[in-house]
Amino acid sequence: MLYLNRHSIPFDCKLVEVDDWVHTMDESGVQLSIVFTDAIGAEFDRQVELFLKRHPGRFQVYCSLDLNDYDRPGFSERAVRELERC
């Protein structure tokens, strides 16, 4: 089983581009690609739909850490909650 570790931030990725990505993976013998989205919230959810729902088992999609309001009370709880949700 071959793995491809790919760092990417596919904010503008379209379905056809993901389909092409999978086609290239197939041609190259790559079974799994890891996508570091640098996304949280609704944008992360969109990318889960784009990669995981359309091509189950072909991608692992990782979220980012929301650093907004890092200096306010409750930051760690909010950050952990979002990481667990993702």
N, C-alpha and C positions, 0 to 999 in steps of 0.2 A: 504494500500500500504506500503510495507516494503522497507526500504532503507539501503544500506550498504555503509558506509563511509570507503574507503580503500585507504591508502596511499601506492602507489607503484611507482616504477621506472622501467617500463617494457621494457628497451632498447633491451633486447634479446628475447622478446616475439614473438612467432610464431603464425600463424593463428590457428593451432590446439590447442595451449594453450589457446587462447582466446575463441575458441569454447568450450573447456572443462570448462573454467571459467563460461561461460554462462550456460552450463549444470548444474554446481554446484549451480549457482544462482537459476535456475529453481527448482532444487530439494529442495532448502532451502527456497523457497518462496520470494526470493529477486528480486525485479523488476528493480532496478537501482543501478549501482555501479559507484562511483566517482574515477577517476584515476588522480592522480597528477603526471604528466609525468616528471617534471623537465627538459623539453625539449623546444627548440625554433627552428625556421627555418625549414629546411628540415626534421629534426628528428621529430619535432612536427607534420608536415604534414604526415609523415609515420605512426605515431601512430593514427592520425585521420582516416586514411584509414583502419588501422588494427582494431580499435574498432568501430568507428561510421558508417563507410560505410557497414561493414559486419553485424553489429548488431544494427541497428538504434533504438534509444529509450532505449537501455539497459545501456548505459554509458554516463557519462559526462566526458570530457577530458579537463584538465586544463594545460596550458603551464606554463613556468617559465618566469623569467625576465632576459633579456640579460644584464649582468653587464660588458661586455667588453667595454673598453674605457669609463668607467664611469666618468673619470676625463677630458675628452675632450669635447670641445664645441659641442653642438647639441645632447648630450647624451639623455636628457629627451625626445626630439622629436623622436629620433630613437627608444627609448624604448617604448614609447606610440604607435608609428606606428606599431611595431611588436605585441604588446598586442592587439591592435584593429584588426590586421590581423588574429591573432589566434582566 
